[in-house]
Amino acid sequence: MNETKKVHKKCKRYAARLQSSKGVICCDKPGINIILCNVGQATGLLKDDILNLLNTLPSVKLKKFIAEKGESYSYLVFDSEACALTFYQNYNGKKCFKDDTYLYMCFVENVPNTEIICPYKDPEGLCIIEEFISKQEEQKLIEVFDWENEKPNLKNRQVRHFGYEFRYGSNDVDLDAPLPNRIPKECNIFWTRLKKYNINLEPPDQLTVNKYIPGQGIPLHVDRHSPFGPTILSVSLGSSVVMDWRHHSGLNVPMVIPSRSMLIMQGEARYDWQHGIQPRTWDPIIDHRTLEDGQHVKVVTSETINREMRISLTFRWTRRGNCDCIYKTLCDTADKMSTSDLDDIVASNLEELHVHQVYEQISRHFSSTRHQAWPQVVRFVRDTPPGAVLLDLGAGNGKNILKRTDILQIAGERSSGLLNECKSYIGEVPAADCVRLDLLYAGIRDGSADVIICIAVIHHFSSQSRRIQAVATIARLLRSGGRALITVWAKDQTKSNYLCKKKENVLHNNSTVEVAGINLPVHENRTQFQHKDLLVPWKLRGVKEDKLADKPESTLLRFYHVFEEGELEQLCVSSDLIVEKSFYDEGNWCVVCKKA
């Protein structure tokens, strides 16, 4: 068999494997799209590797390189069929890289569009000064702050503090416990240099140094308002990184923080946005483009760049007293109020921070702990007559969808992460589907459901008016005579398996978190609830190949309103639902109700 036939046979095997395992359809007819069958993000392929090959083919123009996360194949989109054919003829079946890897490729009609367009402006008050320090200055600072032989001391990463210790968790400092080590004199160049940019600042009195190796990050957070002044600075040494900025209104803006840059946070960026870095070994490449209508946008491409070691120097100015900022949602000293009298905007922001954002981050871990439907739910759904339409509102990973083909089951879920888990879970149920849905604003026709289940959802709404609205939505969607099962967490857990006997005599956690002027207690897991409105910790563990990591990566806080006996029935009655049955089951209050 000659070499050409060997290469052709090898490509056919790759094509068959890609079709069976990934659903990729290869074709014999040349076109502008090529799939590289054996190299991708998982094998370490970079766009630069492809560009190096194109250096010997100056007439060949590449429009797009697509390397999806975790995949050992990738796509090339060329300017013309002639360009694609030239590349194919020159490199298919040839040694193309320094490690002597052979390259095998096929033509494909379609390529995935994994790009994400971000049309939002950068947070107001955020400024990045690129090339703020020289490479020589960077190297000197790395020598000062890189502690190669020290063990990690925070979430597997190395951290040092100067002036005062920055307390992760509460995001503040103890002003009555200054540290003996002051900010190193090597940082003095920053304050003089900032004056060239008309930024006049006195030297700060607190510095936190974080050393990140690839795979490490930091959760979304805002530096607490009252302990620190209106400006926070950060200098980046080593690798560049993509930092995510998230507003409590739901806006998400990715930003590239280049090496040797100075990041300045003031105004909204300082007080009204959270920022964080995802724990991964790579970052997406972000392009700046102009759309046909002239709008300038950021595009998160499918191309990636590997991270390297990064050291961040974060400078703060400490202060005492209450914060007097105008940004109340994330402020720790805004006027206090209770959740019973929250206006809708504040309640929505609270839920965005401590419900929706949390479930997006914990979706895989959360789903891995939810395998089976509750027996009470199974019994209720099994009673659904053939031909009925069932809605599961707040479906999570879809575990309550039964494998029935004689009823139509629709799972509605707000979290995109859980929705992906749900799609996977119900994929084998032909008469089931899932949609993204907000329970308060469900875009479904009135009276369309014969049966509704709403399991462990309504306790996440932070005001009485929003809980009423949620139950009213259920009533609206039910047809006349339709039935619903609603469950919520109960404040009384004494008759459940939730309580841990070892914690019976443990002092209750008295810590609180202030959000938009609301002082919310943080619950001690596996103990009796002491408050009705509170934050419940979730210790997030990573999931890899369907296996949970041994140790938690971080702790996130979910908002709950735990219900007293009779409280859920009152909500149902207020929406003109007839309560058929009310019962307590494993720490939950449950109601079966009917629409007249």
ZIVENJO-V725296 format. One record per pair of residues at least 24 apart in sequence whose C-alpha atoms are under 7 Angstrom apart, sorted by sequence separation. I is the first residue (numbers start at 1). GAP is how many residues later the second one is. If there is no record, write none. Layout:
# ZIVENJO-V725296
I:GAP ; I:GAP
This chain:
# ZIVENJO-V725296
183:24 ; 236:24 ; 282:24 ; 283:24 ; 397:24 ; 398:24 ; 407:24 ; 408:24 ; 409:24 ; 410:24 ; 411:24 ; 412:24 ; 413:24 ; 414:24 ; 503:24 ; 535:24 ; 235:25 ; 236:25 ; 247:25 ; 248:25 ; 281:25 ; 282:25 ; 397:25 ; 405:25 ; 412:25 ; 534:25 ; 535:25 ; 41:26 ; 235:26 ; 236:26 ; 247:26 ; 281:26 ; 373:26 ; 396:26 ; 403:26 ; 405:26 ; 500:26 ; 534:26 ; 40:27 ; 41:27 ; 235:27 ; 246:27 ; 247:27 ; 372:27 ; 373:27 ; 398:27 ; 451:27 ; 499:27 ; 500:27 ; 533:27 ; 534:27 ; 41:28 ; 42:28 ; 234:28 ; 235:28 ; 245:28 ; 246:28 ; 371:28 ; 397:28 ; 398:28 ; 449:28 ; 450:28 ; 498:28 ; 499:28 ; 533:28 ; 41:29 ; 42:29 ; 43:29 ; 233:29 ; 234:29 ; 245:29 ; 246:29 ; 440:29 ; 447:29 ; 448:29 ; 449:29 ; 450:29 ; 459:29 ; 499:29 ; 532:29 ; 533:29 ; 41:30 ; 42:30 ; 233:30 ; 234:30 ; 245:30 ; 367:30 ; 440:30 ; 446:30 ; 447:30 ; 448:30 ; 449:30 ; 458:30 ; 459:30 ; 532:30 ; 40:31 ; 41:31 ; 233:31 ; 244:31 ; 245:31 ; 439:31 ; 446:31 ; 447:31 ; 448:31 ; 451:31 ; 452:31 ; 453:31 ; 454:31 ; 455:31 ; 456:31 ; 457:31 ; 532:31 ; 40:32 ; 232:32 ; 233:32 ; 243:32 ; 244:32 ; 445:32 ; 447:32 ; 450:32 ; 451:32 ; 452:32 ; 453:32 ; 454:32 ; 455:32 ; 456:32 ; 39:33 ; 40:33 ; 232:33 ; 243:33 ; 244:33 ; 440:33 ; 450:33 ; 451:33 ; 452:33 ; 453:33 ; 454:33 ; 455:33 ; 456:33 ; 38:34 ; 39:34 ; 40:34 ; 231:34 ; 232:34 ; 243:34 ; 439:34 ; 38:35 ; 39:35 ; 231:35 ; 242:35 ; 493:35 ; 37:36 ; 75:36 ; 230:36 ; 36:37 ; 37:37 ; 492:37 ; 36:38 ; 491:38 ; 35:39 ; 36:39 ; 231:39 ; 35:40 ; 230:40 ; 34:41 ; 35:41 ; 242:41 ; 491:41 ; 34:42 ; 163:42 ; 164:42 ; 166:42 ; 241:42 ; 33:43 ; 34:43 ; 163:43 ; 33:44 ; 162:44 ; 163:44 ; 32:45 ; 33:45 ; 162:45 ; 32:46 ; 161:46 ; 162:46 ; 225:46 ; 393:46 ; 32:47 ; 161:47 ; 32:48 ; 160:48 ; 161:48 ; 32:49 ; 160:49 ; 31:50 ; 159:50 ; 160:50 ; 30:51 ; 159:51 ; 172:51 ; 222:51 ; 32:52 ; 158:52 ; 159:52 ; 171:52 ; 172:52 ; 222:52 ; 31:53 ; 158:53 ; 171:53 ; 221:53 ; 222:53 ; 157:54 ; 173:54 ; 220:54 ; 221:54 ; 363:54 ; 367:54 ; 30:55 ; 157:55 ; 172:55 ; 220:55 ; 221:55 ; 272:55 ; 360:55 ; 363:55 ; 220:56 ; 271:56 ; 359:56 ; 360:56 ; 219:57 ; 360:57 ; 218:58 ; 219:58 ; 272:58 ; 391:58 ; 218:59 ; 271:59 ; 356:59 ; 390:59 ; 217:60 ; 218:60 ; 389:60 ; 390:60 ; 391:60 ; 392:60 ; 393:60 ; 394:60 ; 217:61 ; 389:61 ; 390:61 ; 391:61 ; 392:61 ; 393:61 ; 394:61 ; 217:62 ; 388:62 ; 389:62 ; 390:62 ; 391:62 ; 392:62 ; 216:63 ; 394:63 ; 215:64 ; 216:64 ; 38:65 ; 215:65 ; 38:66 ; 214:66 ; 215:66 ; 37:67 ; 214:67 ; 36:68 ; 37:68 ; 239:68 ; 36:69 ; 239:69 ; 35:70 ; 36:70 ; 239:70 ; 34:71 ; 35:71 ; 238:71 ; 239:71 ; 491:71 ; 34:72 ; 35:72 ; 238:72 ; 490:72 ; 491:72 ; 34:73 ; 35:73 ; 237:73 ; 238:73 ; 489:73 ; 490:73 ; 491:73 ; 33:74 ; 34:74 ; 237:74 ; 489:74 ; 490:74 ; 33:75 ; 236:75 ; 237:75 ; 488:75 ; 31:76 ; 33:76 ; 236:76 ; 30:77 ; 33:77 ; 235:77 ; 236:77 ; 29:78 ; 234:78 ; 235:78 ; 28:79 ; 234:79 ; 235:79 ; 26:80 ; 27:80 ; 234:80 ; 26:81 ; 27:81 ; 233:81 ; 234:81 ; 26:82 ; 233:82 ; 25:83 ; 232:83 ; 233:83 ; 232:84 ; 7:86 ; 228:88 ; 229:88 ; 228:89 ; 229:89 ; 497:89 ; 228:90 ; 229:90 ; 496:90 ; 227:91 ; 228:91 ; 495:91 ; 496:91 ; 227:92 ; 495:92 ; 11:93 ; 214:93 ; 227:93 ; 11:94 ; 214:94 ; 226:94 ; 493:94 ; 11:95 ; 142:95 ; 213:95 ; 214:95 ; 226:95 ; 492:95 ; 213:96 ; 226:96 ; 212:97 ; 213:97 ; 226:97 ; 490:97 ; 212:98 ; 225:98 ; 489:98 ; 490:98 ; 138:99 ; 211:99 ; 212:99 ; 460:99 ; 462:99 ; 489:99 ; 490:99 ; 211:100 ; 249:100 ; 460:100 ; 471:100 ; 475:100 ; 488:100 ; 489:100 ; 210:101 ; 211:101 ; 248:101 ; 459:101 ; 460:101 ; 471:101 ; 487:101 ; 488:101 ; 209:102 ; 210:102 ; 459:102 ; 475:102 ; 487:102 ; 488:102 ; 209:103 ; 210:103 ; 459:103 ; 468:103 ; 472:103 ; 487:103 ; 209:104 ; 248:104 ; 471:104 ; 486:104 ; 487:104 ; 208:105 ; 209:105 ; 248:105 ; 355:105 ; 486:105 ; 207:106 ; 208:106 ; 225:106 ; 226:106 ; 485:106 ; 486:106 ; 207:107 ; 208:107 ; 225:107 ; 226:107 ; 485:107 ; 207:108 ; 224:108 ; 484:108 ; 485:108 ; 206:109 ; 207:109 ; 484:109 ; 206:110 ; 351:110 ; 483:110 ; 484:110 ; 204:111 ; 205:111 ; 206:111 ; 351:111 ; 483:111 ; 204:112 ; 205:112 ; 482:112 ; 483:112 ; 204:113 ; 205:113 ; 481:113 ; 482:113 ; 481:114 ; 347:115 ; 480:115 ; 481:115 ; 347:116 ; 480:116 ; 478:117 ; 475:120 ; 342:121 ; 138:122 ; 339:123 ; 340:123 ; 339:124 ; 340:124 ; 133:127 ; 130:128 ; 132:128 ; 133:128 ; 131:129 ; 132:129 ; 130:130 ; 131:130 ; 132:130 ; 122:131 ; 130:131 ; 129:132 ; 130:132 ; 120:133 ; 128:133 ; 129:133 ; 128:134 ; 129:134 ; 118:135 ; 128:135 ; 127:136 ; 128:136 ; 127:137 ; 126:138 ; 127:138 ; 126:139 ; 125:140 ; 126:140 ; 125:141 ; 125:142 ; 124:143 ; 125:143 ; 126:143 ; 124:144 ; 125:144 ; 123:145 ; 124:145 ; 123:146 ; 350:165 ; 346:170 ; 365:175 ; 365:176 ; 365:177 ; 119:178 ; 362:178 ; 365:178 ; 118:179 ; 119:179 ; 364:179 ; 117:180 ; 118:180 ; 337:180 ; 338:180 ; 117:181 ; 118:181 ; 336:181 ; 337:181 ; 117:182 ; 332:182 ; 334:182 ; 335:182 ; 336:182 ; 116:183 ; 117:183 ; 332:183 ; 334:183 ; 336:183 ; 115:184 ; 116:184 ; 331:184 ; 333:184 ; 115:185 ; 116:185 ; 330:185 ; 331:185 ; 332:185 ; 115:186 ; 329:186 ; 330:186 ; 331:186 ; 114:187 ; 115:187 ; 329:187 ; 114:188 ; 328:188 ; 328:189 ; 358:198 ; 358:200 ; 354:203 ; 355:203 ; 354:204 ; 355:204 ; 354:205 ; 68:234 ; 67:235 ; 66:236 ; 67:236 ; 66:237 ; 65:238 ; 155:398
